């Protein structure tokens, strides 16, 4: 897919915020001394009076965002996923989640594709952490188109939203006239009858590529993009599982508590189905080029193809 246009979803986040700021005067963007990396600098340049740099104090930033929300503003609190979900978990839970405030969290640099920043900054636990917070909506877009749509949808949604974005450039796969983003609704990208592949985030593109390889072997894979981990589209998951009888989940996140766990919960309760979880297998990441890490941890298209083939 080298000829396909590639854009990092963190870039999409910054551009979408600037567009949103033009339309809505109540949008305020907060950052924790990372505006260049999270790309909120795009918003800051356009609306300096509505951009607040809270410094390297993420917990405080979440408190400031909560306070702004109580005044009628719509704050987008931005920092790396490791700091948004990890360092500031207590503040997100107690100051934003508990009072169910209208705060949007833009968490960039998620997953192992943070690359050379290493294990301390590669957050593979954030989806698990955020989806345990009552009332928290969790979104993990697959590309530029979906990331931009997610930002606008998050603004329109009343309540706390956690959005997960990546550092590395990824293929644009949703650049279609009929594309529609709706919180809580998955998207069937490829119909199939032999196995269901449910993916989120940057692995959606890899799973589509893997599905093409499987087709060459006579395996007809259905590919579903679950951009909203919570609330999850249980009806779509169950319908596909009942059709194919086998489910594979793929995510750039720990196999514990992320998409794989969320899908397993749905299937266990509503349609017991044999499932394979592809993701980070209860280990920390390491420093290295993003593409090499994706391959080493078995998240590239070839690895997904091999795992699904063996599973089927």
Order of alpha helices (4+ residues) and beta strands (2+ residues): beta-alpha-beta-alpha-alpha-beta-alpha-beta-beta-alpha-beta-alpha-beta-beta-beta-beta-alpha-beta-beta-alpha-beta-alpha-beta-alpha-alpha
